Amino acid sequence: MNYSSRQIKQILLITCLLFCMGAAIAQTKPAKESHEYKSFSKIASRSNVTFTLPEGFKELPVSGDNIFNYGMTIPGEDFEIWLKVTPQTDNTSDSLYVEMGKAEAKLLAGDNHYYTHGMPERVLTDYNADAGRSYFIYLSDSPATKHYKFALLITLQKNSKGTIMALCMTNDKGPDFFKNINKARNCIRFKP
């Protein structure tokens, strides 16, 4: 009796472990890649850029009238990031990122103000970029930006490769905004 009871317990334990292991493996399998993700990855690859959807983020559809290639959000948060990668062609300048950033900041701000800063060398090194700028923008009230109030626009450029533009939007410019940005800080960069 004792022997069969022990065998049953072992079988139950093994079954339980296999069930738990199957659930863990299912959770680590990547979700089916969307059309937007595949398209964005191709553009990123042409610009020598790597991208991985950060943990805790969910993909957002990007509308056809939007200049950005890819969108993502943290579910339950008032926060979105839109990304645009532009491969550099032979006839474009390495300083294109400056004009792209200025034009987008002006468009997003409308009659409101925006502030611009150069990127510190350590940030450029982290992203394998040669140059970059950031723009803190008080957004104009617009359906195009889903009526968000504030944005941080980041432009990074790699000579002869391309430009990365990231638009981070929120309604609260407090510390949570920057914590959310930090959660995504390693998702995109130029390849070394």
Secondary structure as the mmCIF struct_conf table of DSSP 4:
data_model
#
loop_
_struct_conf.conf_type_id
_struct_conf.id
_struct_conf.beg_label_comp_id
_struct_conf.beg_label_asym_id
_struct_conf.beg_label_seq_id
_struct_conf.end_label_comp_id
_struct_conf.end_label_asym_id
_struct_conf.end_label_seq_id
HELX_RH_AL_P HELX_RH_AL_P1 ASN A 2 THR A 28
BEND BEND1 LYS A 29 LYS A 29
HELX_LH_PP_P HELX_LH_PP_P1 PRO A 30 SER A 34
HELX_RH_AL_P HELX_RH_AL_P2 HIS A 35 ARG A 46
TURN_TY1_P TURN_TY1_P1 SER A 47 ASN A 48
STRN STRN1 VAL A 49 PHE A 51
HELX_LH_PP_P HELX_LH_PP_P2 LEU A 53 PRO A 54
TURN_TY1_P TURN_TY1_P2 GLU A 55 GLY A 56
STRN STRN2 LYS A 58 LEU A 60
TURN_TY1_P TURN_TY1_P3 GLY A 64 ASP A 65
BEND BEND2 ILE A 67 ILE A 67
BEND BEND3 ASN A 69 ASN A 69
STRN STRN3 TYR A 70 THR A 73
TURN_TY1_P TURN_TY1_P4 PRO A 75 GLY A 76
BEND BEND4 GLU A 77 ASP A 78
STRN STRN4 PHE A 79 PRO A 87
HELX_LH_PP_P HELX_LH_PP_P3 GLN A 88 THR A 89
TURN_TY1_P TURN_TY1_P5 ASP A 90 ASN A 91
BEND BEND5 THR A 92 THR A 92
TURN_TY1_P TURN_TY1_P6 ASP A 94 SER A 95
HELX_RH_AL_P HELX_RH_AL_P3 LEU A 96 ALA A 109
TURN_TY1_P TURN_TY1_P7 GLY A 110 ASP A 111
BEND BEND6 ASN A 112 ASN A 112
STRN STRN5 TYR A 114 GLY A 118
HELX_LH_PP_P HELX_LH_PP_P4 MET A 119 PRO A 120
HELX_RH_AL_P HELX_RH_AL_P4 GLU A 121 ASP A 126
TURN_TY1_P TURN_TY1_P8 TYR A 127 ASN A 128
BEND BEND7 ASP A 130 ASP A 130
STRN STRN6 ALA A 131 TYR A 138
HELX_RH_3T_P HELX_RH_3T_P1 PRO A 143 THR A 145
TURN_TY1_P TURN_TY1_P9 LYS A 146 HIS A 147
STRN STRN7 PHE A 150 LYS A 158
TURN_TY1_P TURN_TY1_P10 ASN A 159 LYS A 161
STRN STRN8 GLY A 162 THR A 170
BEND BEND8 ASN A 171 ASN A 171
BEND BEND9 GLY A 174 GLY A 174
HELX_RH_AL_P HELX_RH_AL_P5 PRO A 175 LYS A 183
TURN_TY1_P TURN_TY1_P11 ALA A 184 ASN A 186
BEND BEND10 CYS A 187 CYS A 187
STRN STRN9 ILE A 188 PHE A 190
#
